Amino acid sequence: MNMSARSPRTASASPAVLAQRLASTRAKTMALAAPLSEADCQVQAMPDASPVKWHLAHVTWFFETFVLERFEPGFKPHNPAFRVLFNSYYNGVGEQHPRAQRGLVTRPSLAEVVAWRTAVDERLQQQLQHNTEPALLRLVELGVQHEQQHQELLLTDLLVLLSMNPLNPVYTPRWPLAPVSPVSQAWLPMVATPGQMSSVGHDADAGSFVFDNETPRHQQHLHPFELARRLVTHGEWLDFVRDGAYQQPRWWLSAGWDWVRRESIVAPLYWRRCGDNVHDDWRVFTLHGEVPLDPQTPITHISYFEADAFARWFSAQHPDQASTRLPTEFEWEHAAQLHTAASLASGNFLESGALHPMPLTARHDGPLQLLGDVWEWTASSYAPYPGFAAWDGPVGEYNAKFMVDQMVLRGGSCVTPRSHVRTSYRNFFPTPTRWQFNGLRLARDQR
């Protein structure tokens, strides 16, 4: 495959440093799977989610297909059948096993997949010891970033699976998470930003890794706006539920109201009512099992439809203020660029081990928790930036072909590796998506 013109970029790390990052990332993925049984790793909870075993195999397939096949002298696949079995959506590579049937693939066994991972790891490390070609280093870096994405997906897909078990199984018994003293959530102050031109996106030639959909860096005009200093909480969402918002079409987009009725939606995903009506207590299923609803923690596992409806409902509760809405991705990125340090310090990521959004415990003049805790829905459709060009070759399918019928989310979540996120990072999902750690932050136009 020709990747000379538009190829993934990597940081100026030495092969030795990259080899260490590769090893630690691969080990972290195995550590995430370690508490699970083979049965846990086999089952597919729904068509959009994949079994843990498939995640372990697919990221290995990625390295074997895009790195070893190209650069290893005398390359031979570990098992030729794996090329189709664990291909996700790369049509340029060949056929794929149907996504909705991944849970039916009982062979190879989990042990065979782990053995394959080990063999590929050894071969990759050999290449990094003897081959310093920039193209190889770029693809290994892309593979590391790709595996970090699947670490997050492994956990979110596992949460769907465990939530369907009436025994309420616990993945990690750490609830309550910590003896924190959260900042009062009664206030929802806004940070004002004047109208201006803002540079958004990432410079692909800056040296650090960046996905193609974050480029090119360009100017974007921002009208005067205000952005909430904090995320919307479970407690505020409970008010939304108890006010009957899921039964009132006036808050919803037409497609959203159709979705609510079709799917019989009455609350965020994983909320469980302890009674017969919306005014009873609610509990929440998490990776820590079923736990009491914590009103101080950021709301999560909501769709774009729900986020948009909440913004409309919140406006009606505060008629003396300008109407609230979801921020655009450019408003969000502008604020994140200004407050990156505070957001990194106030957010929690995969490394914290919380595996759940945490209450806000700090004050700051600007927005907090912009990075980590929950992916934040924006009002922006996922579309190419002006002058966008996808990567060459099969990896060009990584992002570009999904630029339709999706909305952009920003910021990372409590199960995103900290080193994986940056202010220009663009996540994207269809509007009904709820099984990811998705939340929201309100914005409004300045009067």
VEXBA-694844 format. One record per atom (N, C-alpha, C): residue in one letter; x, y, z. Coordinates in steps of 0.02 Angstrom, whole numbers, plus 32768, in hexadecimal, padded with zeros to 4 digits. Last residue first. Example, Ala and Ser with C-alpha at 12.3 -4.5 7.8 and 13.67 -1.06 7.14 Angstrom:
S82827F908162/S82AC7FCB8165/S82858002818A/A82947EE48186/A82677F1F8186/A82947F5B8186/
This chain:
R7AE9874384EC/R7AB5877484DB/R7AD587B684C8/Q7B4186BD84A8/Q7B4286F884D3/Q7B0B872884BC/D7AFA861A849F/D7B108657847E/D7B11869084B0/R7B3585918502/R7B0185BE84EC/R7B2185FA84C8/A7B4984E6853A/A7B638525851F/A7B2885528510/L7B6B845985A5/L7B3F84898585/L7B6584C6856C/R7BA983B98588/R7BB683F985A7/R7B8C842C8581/L7B8E8308859B/L7B868348857A/L7B9A838285A8/G7BC0825F856F/G7B9D828F8599/G7B9582D18575/N7BE681B48559/N7BD481F3853A/N7BAD821F856B/F7C3281328554/F7C2E8161858C/F7C2381A78570/Q7BC680CB84E9/Q7C0580EC84FA/Q7BFB811B8535/W7B4380AB84D4/W7B6B807D84FC/W7BB28096850A/R7AFA81018485/R7AF8810C84CD/R7B2A80E084F3/T7ACA814A83EB/T7AFD81258410/T7AFD8136845A/P7A74818A8392/P7A57816383C8/P7A89814383F7/T7ACD81D38335/T7AA681F68368/T7A8881CA839F/P7B6E8182831E/P7B2A8193830A/P7B0281AF8344/F7C0B81D48349/F7BDC819D834F/F7B9981B28332/F7CB682018360/F7C778208833B/F7C4C81C98343/N7D3C826C8397/N7D18822D8398/N7CD682378374/R7DC782C38378/R7D8182C18363/R7D67827A8366/Y7E40832683C8/Y7E2682E283BC/Y7DDC82E583AD/S7E7A839C83EF/S7E62839883AA/S7E4183558399/T7EA7838A8471/T7E7083B88465/T7E5383B4841F/R7EBB82D9848D/R7ED7831C8483/R7E9C83498470/V7EDC823184C7/V7EB0826984B7/V7ED882AA84B0/H7F3581CE84ED/H7F1381C684AD/H7EED82058498/S7F6681D6856A/S7F9481E98534/S7F7381E784F0/R7EFB81A485B6/R7F0981EB85B6/R7F368200857C/P7E8781328570/P7ECB813F8588/P7EDD81898582/T7DDF813785A5/T7E0E8149856F/T7E548151858D/V7D8281298605/V7DA280EB85EE/V7DCF80F885B1/C7D4E81A6861C/C7D6E81848655/C7D8D81418642/S7D7381F7857D/S7D4881E085B4/S7D7181BF85EB/G7D7E827F8503/G7D9382428524/G7D668231855F/G7D6082F984B6/G7D7B82FA84FA/G7D9382BA851A/R7CC982F98452/R7D0C83118463/R7D1F830084AB/L7C6E82C083C4/L7C7682C3840C/L7CBF82D6841B/V7C0682E08339/V7C4882E38357/V7C4382E683A3/M7B97826D82E8/M7BA382AB830C/M7BE682A78330/Q7B6D822C8245/Q7B8D82258286/Q7B93826B82A5/D7B4D822881BC/D7B1C821081EE/D7B3C82038232/V7BF4821A8185/V7BAE82238173/V7B84820681AC/M7C7F81E8817E/M7C6B822E8183/M7C26823B8167/F7CBB816F8174/F7C85817581A4/F7C6A81BC81AB/K7D2981718123/K7CEB81568106/K7CB081598136/A7D9381A68173/A7D7281CE813F/A7D2F81B38129/N7DD1814F81D0/N7DA2818381E6/N7D76819E81AE/Y7E0E80DE8190/Y7E0A80E381D9/Y7DD4811481F0/E7E2A80D3810D/E7DE680C28121/E7DDA80CD816B/G7EAF80E78102/G7E85812080F2/G7E3C81138102/V7EEA806F810F/V7EDE8093814D/V7EB780D48140/P7EFB80478087/P7EC3802D80AE/P7EB6805380EF/G7F3780E48039/G7F36809C8046/G7EFB80878072/D7F4D8184808A/D7F5081578051/D7F4A810E8067/W7EDA81E080F1/W7F1981BC80E6/W7F14819080A8/A7E77826580A8/A7E7F822880CF/A7EC4820B80C2/A7E78831080BA/A7E8C82DA808E/A7E98829C80B8/F7E2583AE80C6/F7E33836B80E1/F7E47833B80AA/G7E01842E80A4/G7E428417808E/G7E5483D180A7/P7D9D84468131/P7DB2846180F0/P7DF9844B80DE/Y7D7883A5817D/Y7D8D83EB8181/Y7D9E8405813B/P7CE9833A8166/P7D30834B815C/P7D3C83958165/A7C79831B81F2/A7C86832B81AC/A7CD0833C81A3/Y7C0282FB825F/Y7C4582E3824F/Y7C5082EB8204/S7BAB838A829A/S7BAC834D8273/S7BF5833B8262/S7BA583D1833B/S7BC583CF82F9/S7BC0838B82D9/A7B8283E583BC/A7B4E83F2838A/A7B6883EA8343/T7BC9835F841F/T7BC783A38404/T7B8F83A883D1/W7BDB82FF84B3/W7BB8830A8474/W7BBF8353845F/E7C6F82CF84FD/E7C3C830384FC/E7C1D830B84B6/W7C9D8244855C/W7C9D8263851A/W7C6382948517/V7CCD825A8606/V7C9B824685D4/V7CAB82688591/D7D5B824F8647/D7D1A82448665/D7CE5822E8633/G7DC182B885D8/G7DB482818606/G7D6C8280861E/L7DBF836485CC/L7DE1832785B7/L7DD782F285ED/L7D7383BE8610/L7D6B83BB85C7/L7D8C837D85AB/Q7D7783D38698/Q7D6483908680/Q7D5383908635/L7D4584818695/L7D69844986B0/L7D4E84088693/P7D5585288654/P7D3484E68655/P7D6284B08670/G7DA085A386C6/G7D8A858A8685/G7D688547868B/D7DC185B88749/D7D9E85ED8725/D7D8285D686E3/H7D9A852F87B4/H7DC785508784/H7D9F8584875F/R7D9A84B18833/R7D7E84EE8814/R7DB3850D87E7/A7D8084018846/A7DAB843C8842/A7D8384768825/T7D3A838D8838/T7D57839A887A/T7D8383D8887A/L7CAF833F87F0/L7CDE837787EB/L7CF883898830/P7CA7828C87F6/P7C8E82CF8807/P7CC5830387FE/M7CCE82258765/M7CD8823987AB/M7CBB827E87B8/P7C96819B8702/P7CA181E3870B/P7CA481F58755/H7CF48104870D/H7CB481258714/H7CC28170871B/L7D6E80C98723/L7D4280AB86F1/L7CFB80C686F6/A7DD980DB877B/A7D9480E88792/A7D6180C78764/G7E5A80D08750/G7E3A80938767/G7DF3809D877F/S7EA881318718/S7E91813B875D/S7E7380FC877B/E7EBE81108693/E7EF3810386C3/E7EDD810A870C/L7E4F8140864D/L7E5680F8865A/L7E8880E98691/F7E3081DC86A4/F7E3A81B38669/F7E41816A867D/N7DE4827386DB/N7E02823186EA/N7DFD820586AC/G7E0E832486EB/G7DEC82EB86CD/G7E0A82A986E4/S7E5E8387871F/S7E1C837D873F/S7DF783418723/A7ED1838D86D3/A7ED88383871B/A7E958370873C/L7E9E83A68655/L7EC383688661/L7EC6835986AB/S7E698425866D/S7E3D83EE865B/S7E5E83AB8665/A7ED884738688/A7EA6846B86BC/A7E78843086AD/A7F198468860A/A7F3A84528648/A7F078445867F/T7EBC84A085AC/T7ED2845A85A9/T7EED844285EB/H7E788517858E/H7E7684FC85D2/H7E8D84B385D6/L7E7F853B850A/L7E8E856E853C/L7E9785508582/Q7E5584C884C9/Q7E9984E184BD/Q7EAE851284F3/A7DD084C384F3/A7DFF8490850B/A7E4884A68500/A7D96852D84AD/A7D9A852F84F6/A7DCD84FE8511/H7DA684FB842A/H7DC3853B843D/H7DCA85408489/E7D5A84858431/E7DA384828428/E7DC584C3843B/W7CD684B98443/W7CF4848D8475/W7D40848D846E/E7CC6850083CC/E7CC38523840C/E7CE584FA8443/F7CCF84938376/F7D0284C88372/F7D0284F383B1/E7C618445838E/E7CA38428839D/E7CD9845D839B/T7BE784A983E4/T7C04848D83A8/T7C48847083B9/P7B8984788478/P7BBD84A08455/P7BCE84818412/L7AD7846F8485/L7B17844C8483/L7B4B84798461/R7A8584F184E4/R7A8A84C484AB/R7ACA849C84B3/T7A1685678534/T7A51853B8532/T7A4B850B84F8/S79E5860F851F/S79D785C88513/S7A1885A08512/A7A07868185A6/A7A09866F855F/A7A0086248557/Q7995868A8632/Q79D786858614/Q79D1867685CA/D791986808666/D793A86C1866D/D797E86C3864C/P78EF85FD865E/P78D7862C862A/P78F88671862E/H791D85738684/H794085B28693/H792D85E7865F/Q78DA85098654/Q78DD850F869D/Q78FD855186B2/A78F0851185CD/A78AD852185E5/A78AB85288631/S797584E685C7/S7964852B85B6/S7920853F85D2/F7964845F85E3/F798884898614/F797984D38606/W79268432856D/W7902843085AD/W7922845F85E0/R799084428512/R795184668509/R792A846A854A/A79EF83EB854A/A7A0084328541/A79C1845C8538/F79AB83708541/F79BA838D8583/F79C983D7857D/A79AB835C84B6/A796B836784D9/A79778387851E/D7A34834784A0/D7A13837F8480/D79D1839084A4/A7A4682D084E9/A7A6C830C84F9/A7A4A834A84DE/E79EF827884A5/E79E2828A84EB/E7A0782C984FF/F7A2C82738427/F79E68288842D/F79D7829F8474/Y7AA8823C8446/Y7AA58281842E/Y7A5D829D8436/S7A9081DA84DD/S7A9581E38495/S7A99822E8484/I7AF281AE856D/I7AB881CE854E/I7AC681D78503/H7B55818785C9/H7B2E815585A5/H7AEC8173858C/T7B5081FE8654/T7B7081D9861E/T7B4081A68601/I7B68828D86BB/I7B3B825F8699/I7B60823D8660/P7BE4829A873B/P7BCB82AD86F9/P7B9E827886DA/T7BAC828D87E7/T7BD6827787B0/T7BBA828D876D/Q7B5182AD8849/Q7B8882DB883E/Q7BB282CA8800/P7AF2824A885E/P7ADD8288883B/P7B1682B7882B/D7B0281A6883E/D7B2781DC8860/D7B18821D883E/L7A9B811F8859/L7AA78158882E/L7AC9818F8856/P7AEB808D889E/P7ABC80C588A4/P7ACD80FD8873/V7B1380088827/V7B248035885E/V7AEE806B8864/E7B417F6D87E7/E7B097F9C87F0/E7B157FC5882F/G7BEF7F6D87B5/G7BB07F4D87C7/G7B797F8187CB/H7C547FB68785/H7C5A7FA387CC/H7C1B7F7F87E3/L7C2D7FDC870B/L7C607FA8870D/L7C6F7F928754/T7B7D7FF28733/T7BBF800A871F/T7BEF7FCF871C/F7AD58022873B/F7B047FEB8732/F7B4580068715/V7A84808087B8/V7AA880818778/V7AD680448774/R79E180A987F8/R7A24808E8800/R7A43808A87BA/W7969811A883A/W798880F88802/W79CD80DF8816/D78CC812B8892/D7915812D888F/D792E81068852/D783A81738841/D785C8145886D/D78A8814C8866/H780781C087DD/H781981E2881B/H783881B4884F/V77E1816F8775/V781F8195876D/V783481B887AC/N77A480D387BE/N779D8111879A/N77DD8139879D/D77B9805D8806/D778D805A87CC/D7786809C87A6/G786180338839/G781B80408845/G77F580418804/C78E880588815/C78D880308851/C7890803D8865/R7927804E8770/R78F8806D879F/R78E7803D87D8/R79C480658730/R799480338744/R79678050877B/W7A2A809486A7/W7A0280AA86E1/W79CD807486F0/Y7A6280658631/Y7A7B80498670/Y7A59806586AE/L7A4080F785D4/L7A5480B185D4/L7A72809F8618/P79CB816D861C/P7A0B815A85FD/P7A17810F8600/A791A814D8601/A79518165862A/A799281548605/V78BF811985AA/V78A4813E85E3/V78DA815E860E/I789780DD850B/I78CB80FB8535/I78AA8124856C/S785F808784A7/S7842808C84EB/S787680A7851D/E7886808C8425/E78B080648452/E78978065849A/R782280DD83ED/R7831809B83CF/R7856806E8400/R78278150843D/R77EB8127843B/R77FA80E08421/V78AA817D8425/V789281748469/V78568145846A/W78A8818A8397/W78D6815A83B8/W78BE814A83FF/D784F81F28387/D784081B18368/D7869817B8389/W7898825583C8/W7859823F83E4/W784381FC83C7/G79058260836D/G7910824B83B2/G78D0823283D3/A78CA828E82FA/A78E8824C82F9/A78F58232833F/S78A0830C832F/S786F82DC8315/S788D82958314/L78E9833983CC/L78EA833A8383/L78B98304836A/W788B83618461/W78B283338437/W78B1834683ED/W783783A384B5/W787F83AC84C0/W78A9838A848A/R77B5837F8495/R77CB83C38485/R781583CE848F/P778E82FF84BC/P77AF8307847B/P77CB834D846E/Q77A482B68552/Q778D82F68536/Q77B1830484F4/Q77D9824F8597/Q779482458580/Q77798284855E/Y7852827385C4/Y7852823D8594/Y780B822E857A/A783382D28626/A784C82E985E5/A784C82B385B0/G780082CC86A7/G77DB82AC8671/G77F382BD862B/D784882F7870E/D781B832986F0/D77F4830C86B5/R789E82908725/R786482968751/R783282CB8739/V78FF82A986C2/V78D6826C86C0/V7896827586E8/F7933832386F0/F791A831D86AB/F78EB82E186A6/D796482FC876D/D792E832E8768/D790C832C8724/L79C882A78740/L7991828B8766/L795682BC8767/W7A218301870A/W79FB82D686DD/W79C182B58700/E7A548339877D/E7A2C83638750/E7A048339871F/G7A9682C687AE/G7A6182E687D4/G7A35831287AA/H7AF782AC874D/H7AC1827C8757/H7A87829C877D/T7B20834C86FD/T7B278315872C/T7AEC82E5872C/V7B7D839B867C/V7B3C838D8699/V7B41834D86C3/L7C2083E086A1/L7BF483B1867E/L7BB083AD86A1/R7C4E848F86B0/R7C4E844986C3/R7C1D84218699/R7C45850C867B/R7C8484F9869B/R7C8784AF86AC/A7BFA852085DA/A7BF5850E8621/A7C3884F9863D/L7C1C85AA8573/L7C228561857C/L7C21855285C7/E7BDC86218502/E7BED86108546/E7BED85C4854D/F7C0F86898475/F7BEB86528495/F7C01864A84DD/P7C1586E383DE/P7C1B86E68428/P7BF086AF8448/H7C4786748358/H7C1D86A98372/H7C2486AB83BF/L7CDC864C830B/L7CB0863E8344/L7C88867C8355/H7D21860C8278/H7D0486468299/H7CD4862F82D0/Q7DB785B78268/Q7D6F85AF826F/Q7D5385EC8294/Q7E4285818209/Q7E2185B7822E/Q7DD585AB822E/H7E9784E48221/H7E78851881F8/H7E56854B8226/R7EF384518206/R7EE584898233/R7ECB84C38209/P7EA083D281A0/P7ED883FE81B2/P7EC2843381E6/T7E9083568227/T7EB5838481FD/T7E8B839B81C1/E7E5382F18267/E7E62832D828F/E7E8483648266/N7E4F82848215/N7E1282AC821A/N7E1A82EA8246/D7ECC82448223/D7EC0826F81E8/D7E83829B81F0/F7F11825282C8/F7EE882318296/F7ED88260825D/V7FB9826A82F9/V7F77828782F0/V7F52825D82BD/F804F82768359/F801E824E8336/F7FDB82738331/S80BB8306833B/S809982D68366/S806482B0833E/G80E5835982CF/G8111832782EB/G80EE82F38315/A80A083B38282/A80BB83CC82C1/A80E8839982E4/D805D8398820F/D80A6839B820A/D80C783B0824B/A7FD883A3822B/A7FF383608220/A803F835F821B/D7F92840382A1/D7FC38408826B/D7FE583C48262/H7EE583F382C2/H7F2A83E382D3/H7F5683EB8295/G7E5B846082F2/G7E7A842982CE/G7EC4842382E0/V7E55851582EC/V7E4084D38305/V7E5E849D82D9/S7E6485B88319/S7E87858382F5/S7E7385408314/S7DE1862E830C/S7E0685FF8335/S7E2785CB8309/M7DA786D28310/M7DC0869C82E6/M7DEB866F8311/Q7D1D8700837C/Q7D6187048364/Q7D6E86CD8331/G7CB9873B8402/G7CBD872683BD/G7D04873083A2/P7CEC870B84AA/P7CD8873C8476/P7CDB871D8431/T7CA786A28522/T7CDC86A784EF/T7CC586D884B9/A7C86867E85CC/A7C7786A58590/A7CB386A88562/V7C5285F48620/V7C8E8619860F/V7C81863C85CD/M7BD385DF869C/M7BE985DD8657/M7C288608864F/P7BA585798729/P7BBD85B7870A/P7BD585AB86C3/L7B418532877C/L7B54851F8738/L7B6C855D8713/W7B3684F58823/W7B43852B87F4/W7B54850F87AF/A7B2A84818869/A7AEF84AB8862/A7AF884E2882D/Q7B91842F8887/Q7B79842C8843/Q7B3D84598837/S7C20844E88E6/S7BD8845588E1/S7BC384578898/V7CA083D688CE/V7C8B841B88CD/V7C3F841E88C7/P7CB083418933/P7CA0836488F4/P7C8F83AD88FF/S7D2082F2897B/S7CF783298993/S7CE583538956/V7D30823D897A/V7D3B8280895E/V7D0D82B38980/P7D6781B08994/P7D4881DF89C3/P7D54822789AD/A7D3C81508903/A7D6D8173892C/A7D4981A1895B/L7CD980F388D4/L7D1A80FA88B4/L7D4E811A88E0/P7C7F80798938/P7C8980BC891B/P7CD180C78905/W7CC2800D88BC/W7C90803F88CC/W7C82803F8917/R7D137FAE887D/R7D327FE9889A/R7CFF801F88AB/P7D267F228835/P7D017F368872/P7D217F728895/T7D0D7F0F878E/T7D3F7F2787BD/T7D1C7F4287FC/Y7C9C7EC9875E/Y7CDC7EC4873C/Y7D157ED8876B/V7C197E6D87A1/V7C467EA587AD/V7C877E998787/P7B737E408769/P7BBA7E328775/P7BE47E71877A/N7AE27E2C877F/N7B057E6C8789/N7B507E618796/L7A987DC0875F/L7AC17DBA879C/L7AE77DFA87AB/P7A607DD686E2/P7A377DE5871E/P7A5D7DDE8760/N7ABC7E268667/N7ABD7DEC8693/N7A957DFB86D3/M7AC97E988621/M7A937E6B860D/M7A8E7E2D8638/S7B3A7ED7864B/S7AFA7EF4865F/S7ABF7EC7864F/L7BA07E93860C/L7B947E858653/L7B517EA08669/L7B957ECD8588/L7B8C7E868595/L7B7A7E7785DE/V7BB17F55859D/V7B707F40857F/V7B627EF78591/L7C347F4885CE/L7BFF7F6385F9/L7BBA7F5085DE/L7C797F1B855D/L7C717EEE8596/L7C397F0685C4/D7C767F8F8511/D7C527F5484F8/D7C477F228530/T7CC87FDF8561/T7C837FF38555/T7C597FB9853B/L7D417F93855E/L7D1E7FA0859E/L7CD57FB48593/L7D617F9284D6/L7D5E7F5384FB/L7D357F5C853B/L7D6A801A84B9/L7D327FF3849F/L7D2A7FB184C3/E7DE4803884FB/E7DA68058850F/E7D6A803084F7/Q7E387FE784B1/Q7E367FDE84F9/Q7DF57FFD8514/H7E29801B8432/H7E087FDC8441/H7E0B7FCA848B/Q7E78808D843B/Q7E318094842E/Q7E0B80548441/Q7EF3804E844D/Q7ED780768483/Q7E8C80828479/E7F04801883CE/E7EF97FEB8407/E7EDD80108443/H7F19808D8385/H7EE080638376/H7ED1803483B0/Q7F9480B483BA/Q7F5A80DF83C2/Q7F1980B883B6/V7FE08047838C/V7FDB805583D3/V7F9D807F83E1/G7FD380578301/G7FBA801B8321/G7FB38023836C/L801580D082EE/L7FCE80CC82E0/L7FAF808F8302/E809680A38310/E807580D68339/E802A80D6832D/V80AA804B82A5/V80A9803082EA/V808780628318/L80A880A7823D/L807380768241/L807080548286/R811B80F38256/R80DA81148252/R80A180E1825B/L817E8092824E/L817280B2828E/L812E80D4828E/L8176807581C4/L8168804181F6/L815780608239/A819C80F0818E/A815A80D5817F/A8146809F81B0/P8222810181B9/P81ED812C81D4/P81A7811081C7/E8280807281E3/E825D809681AE/E822680C281CC/T82CF80268235/T82C0806B824B/T829E80948214/N82DE7F87826A/N82C47FAE8233/N82AF7FF3824D/H83067F3F82D9/H83307F3C829D/H83197F698264/Q82AD7F508342/Q82F47F4B8351/Q831F7F538313/L82327F498307/L82477F898323/L82907F8A8337/Q822E7EC182E6/Q82307EF382B1/Q82487F3782CC/Q82277E898365/Q82617E7B833A/Q82677EAE8303/Q81AA7EB6838C/Q81E57ECE83B0/Q82257EC18388/L815A7E6D8333/L815C7EB68330/L819A7ED28352/R81707DEB8361/R81857DFD831D/R81887E498314/E81387DF283E0/E817F7DE183D9/E81987DF68394/D80B27E0D83C0/D80DA7E3C83E8/D81247E3083DF/V808F7D98837D/V80927DD78357/V80BA7E0B837D/A80927D3F83EA/A80BD7D3483B0/A80C57D748387/T802F7D75843E/T80747D6F8455/T80A47D68841A/R7FBC7D6883ED/R7FD37DAA8404/R801D7DA78418/W7FB77CDC83E6/W7FC27D0483A9/W7FDB7D4A83BB/A7F987CC0846A/A7FD77CA7844E/A7FE87CCD840E/V7F1A7CFA8471/V7F507D15849B/V7F937CFE8480/V7ED67CA58419/V7EDB7CED840A/V7F147D0C8431/E7EDE7C2E845F/E7EFE7C33841D/E7F067C7C8409/A7E927C4D84D0/A7ED97C3C84D8/A7EFE7C428495/L7E157C5C8497/L7E357C9684B6/L7E807C8984BD/S7E117C0083FA/S7E047C098441/S7E267C48845B/P7DD87C338355/P7E097C188385/P7DF57C2683CD/R7D397BF88384/R7D7E7BE58373/R7D9C7C1D8349/T7CC47C3C8392/T7CDF7C1B83CE/T7D267C0183C2/V7C747CB48356/V7CB57C998344/V7CD57C7B8383/L7C047CF5837B/L7BFC7CAF8368/L7C3E7C8D8358/G7C217D7A838C/G7C197D5183C8/G7C117D0783B9/R7C1B7DAC830A/R7C5C7DA3832A/R7C587D778368/Q7BAC7DCB82C0/Q7BB87D8482D0/Q7BFB7D7882F1/A7BA57E4E829D/A7B747E3782CD/A7B7E7DEE82E2/R7C0A7E568239/R7C147E73827B/R7BE47E5682AF/P7C417DCF81D5/P7C0B7DFC81E8/P7C117E158230/H7CEC7DD881A6/H7CB77DB081C5/H7C817DE081DC/Q7D1E7E26810D/Q7D187E278155/Q7CE27DF6816C/E7D987E2B8085/E7D577E1C80A2/E7D5A7E1F80EE/G7E187EAB8078/G7DF47E708062/G7DB17E688086/V7E577F25807D/V7E7D7EEA8092/V7E5A7EAA807A/G7DFA7F82805A/G7E387F808033/G7E647F448044/N7D9B7F7A80BC/N7D8C7F5A807D/N7DCB7F548051/Y7D9E7F6C815C/Y7DCE7F82812A/Y7DC37F5C80E8/Y7D587F5181D0/Y7D347F728199/Y7D627F888161/S7D9E7EDF8217/S7D627F02822D/S7D3B7F1F81F2/N7DDD7E3D8214/N7DDA7E7D81F1/N7D997EA08205/F7DDA7DBF8248/F7DE37DF68277/F7DEE7E3A8254/L7DC27D6781DD/L7D9D7D5E821B/L7DA07D9C8247/V7E1F7D848178/V7DD87D94816E/V7DB37D9681B1/R7E957D5E81B8/R7E937D9B8190/R7E4C7DB28183/F7E8D7CE281F1/F7E817D1C821C/F7E7B7D5D81F5/A7EB37C868194/A7E6C7C90819D/A7E5D7CCE81C7/P7F407C7D819E/P7F217CA28166/P7ED77CB1816F/N7F947C9B822D/N7F5F7C6F8214/N7F3C7C9481DC/H80067CEA8225/H80007CB8825B/H7FCC7C838248/P804B7D028181/P80187D0F81B4/P80177CD881E8/K80F37D278160/K80BF7CF4815B/K808B7D038191/F81757D818112/F81397D81813A/F810B7D46812B/G81F87D9880E7/G81DD7D5480E7/G819D7D4D810F/P82107E24814F/P822A7DF98119/P820E7DB2811F/E81917E938178/E81B57E598190/E81CE7E2F8155/F81437EFA8140/F818A7F078150/F81B17EC88165/R80BF7ED58121/R80E37F0380F6/R812E7F028102/E80977E7F8184/E808F7E6A813F/E80B77E96810F/L80AD7ECE81F8/L80D87E9481E9/L80D27E80819F/V804B7F3B81E5/V80927F4481F4/V80BB7F0981DC/F7FCA7F1681C1/F7FE47F5681AA/F802E7F6281B7/T7FB87E9281F5/T7FA47EA381B1/T7FC77EE28197/E7FE77E918279/E80007E5F824A/E7FF37E768202/F7FA07EFE82B1/F7FE97EFF82AE/F80047ECD827B/F7F1C7ECE829F/F7F307F0E8285/F7F7C7F12827E/W7F197E5582E7/W7F107E54829E/W7F2A7E95827F/T7F1B7E918364/T7F547E68834F/T7F547E618303/V7E9F7EC98369/V7ED97EF6836D/V7F197ED28359/H7E517E51835E/H7E517E848329/H7E8D7EB2832D/A7E667E0883D6/A7E7D7DED8395/A7E827E248361/L7E2E7E578438/L7E737E408440/L7E907E2783FD/H7DAC7E638402/H7DD77E9E840A/H7E207E8A840F/W7D817DDD840E/W7D887DFC83CC/W7DB47E3A83CF/K7D7D7DD08498/K7DAC7DA78472/K7DB67DC4842C/V7D137E2584B7/V7D577E3584CD/V7D8A7E0F84A5/P7CA17E3F842D/P7CBA7E188465/P7D017E2E8478/S7C597EE18409/S7C807EA683F5/S7C977E808433/A7BC27F3983DD/A7BF87F28840D/A7C1B7EE983F6/D7B5D7F408382/D7B8D7F778383/D7BC87F6A83B2/P7B0F7ECB839B/P7B367ED2835D/P7B6A7F09835E/M7B2F7E978446/M7B047EB58413/M7B2E7EBF83D4/A7B867E44848E/A7B487E5B84AD/A7B167E77847B/Q7BDA7DB18475/Q7BCD7DF28456/Q7B887E09846D/V7C4D7D4F84D5/V7C087D6284C4/V7C067DA984A7/Q7CD27D3384FD/Q7CB77D1684BF/Q7C777D3784A7/C7CFC7D5D8577/C7D1F7D78853C/C7CFF7D6284FB/D7CB17D1485D1/D7CA97D5D85CF/D7CC57D79858E/A7CE97C9585B9/A7CA37CA285A5/A7C967CEE85A1/E7D667CA585F1/E7D627C9C85A8/E7D1B7CA88590/S7D597D2D8669/S7D5B7CE78655/S7D5A7CE18609/L7DBE7DBB8699/L7D857D9C8677/L7D907D52866A/P7E297E0586C7/P7DF77DEF86F8/P7DBE7DC586DA/A7E757E1F864D/A7E8B7DEE867E/A7E557DD886AF/A7E5A7E8685F8/A7E367E4885ED/A7E437E148624/L7EB27EE88622/L7E6A7EF68624/L7E407EB7861D/A7F2A7EAA8606/A7F187EB5864C/A7ECE7EC48653/M7F2C7EB1857C/M7F267E70859B/M7F127E7685E4/T7F3D7F3B8570/T7F017F1B8554/T7EF67ED78574/K7FBB7F4C85AA/K7F807F6A85CA/K7F407F4985B0/A800F7F0D854D/A80077EF0858F/A7FC97F0B85B3/R80067F6884E3/R7FEE7F2384DA/R7FE27F00851D/T80427FD68522/T7FFC7FD9850A/T7FDF7F948501/S80C37FA8853B/S80987FBC8573/S804F7FBF855F/A80F27F8F84B8/A80EE7F5984E9/A80BF7F6B8522/L80EC8010847E/L80C77FD88462/L80BD7FA18495/R8145805484CF/R80FF806884CE/R80D3803184B2/Q81BB801184AB/Q81A4800F84F0/Q815A802284F5/A81C480318425/A81BF7FEB8438/A81A57FE4847F/L81D780BA842F/L819980A18411/L818E80588423/V825680BB8465/V821F80D8848C/V81DC80BE8471/A829C807E83FB/A829D8060843E/A8263807A8469/P828A80D6838F/P826D8092838C/P826A807183D1/S8263817883D7/S8292814783BD/S8270810383B8/A81E981ED83A1/A820181BD83D2/A8231818D83B2/S81A58260836C/S81EB8252835D/S820982268393/A810082208348/A812E8249836E/A81768234835E/T80BC820A82A2/T80CF81F282E4/T80FB82248307/R80378204822C/R807282248248/R807F820A828E/P7FFD81A281A2/P7FFA81B481E9/P803B81D38200/S800C81F280FF/S801381BA812C/S800C81D18174/R8003821D8069/R7FD9822E80A3/R7FDB81F380D2/A807081EE801A/A805782328015/A803182478053/S809181688038/S80C5819B8038/S80A981E2803A/M805380F18038/M8040811F806D/M8070815A806F/N8018806F7FDA/N803E80AD7FD5/N802680DD800A/M802A7FC48000/M800080008000/M802B803E8000/
